[in-house]
Amino acid sequence: MCYNFPYKTNNKTESEKQMADPNKFKSVSVPIETYKKLNFLADGKFLDAQLTISKTIEALASRAAKKLGYKNGNGKS
């Protein structure tokens, strides 16, 4: 059986499995057309590596935030 990140498995039984720590991860919903674009970018088009959708979103957000001056949780004043 295969579980997608961010599920925690650690050899736990089915009833013991739980979602990722909500203090570290949040879910987002995107329109299907945006999801298709993210899949396209994740397939080595954005970076020279195949990424998961979550890593693609993370890379895009980091790049945009850096461009706008976001550093260590603080933006430009």
N, C-alpha and C positions, 0 to 999 in steps of 0.2 A: 504494500500500500504506500502511495506517495503523498506526502503532505507538502504544500507550498509554504515557503517562508511567509510570514513570520510566526507560524505555529510552533509551539515548543513541543518536542516529542520526548527526547531523553528517555527512551524505552519505557514510557508510561503506558498504562492500559488505556483503552478507548475512553473510559469515564474520567480518567485523570488528565487527559489532554486539555489544554486551555489556549486561549488566544494570547497573542503577545502582550507584554506589559503596556497598558494604556498610558503610562507615564513616559514611555519611550516611542510609541508608535501611534499614529492616527490613520483612520481610513478616509479616503476621498472618493467621491463619485464624479465621473466625467462622462460627457456625452459619448455615444458610440463612435462618432466621427473623430473625436479627440483620442479615444482609445486606439483607433486604427492608426492615427498619426504617431502615437506613442509606440505602438508595435513596430511601425516602419523605422522610427528612429532607434529603437532598441536593437534592431537587427544590424548593428554595426555601421549605421549611417551617421550617427551623431558622434560617437567615439569609435576608435579602432578596435572595439571589442563588442561582443554581444552582451546586452544588459537585460536585467529584468525590468518590468514596467516601473517598479518602485525606484530602482536605481537610475532609470532614465529621468524620472520626475525629479529625483534628488540632484542629479547632475545639472539639469536645466535650471532648477531653482537656485542652486549654488552659483552657477555662472551668471545668472541675471542679478542676484543679490550682490555679488562681488562687483559687478559693473556699476551698480548703484551705490556702492560704498558700505555695504553691510559687513561688519566685522564682529566676531565673538558676541553675537546677540544684540549688537547695537548698530543702528543705522546713522547716517549723517544727520546732524541736527539742522 
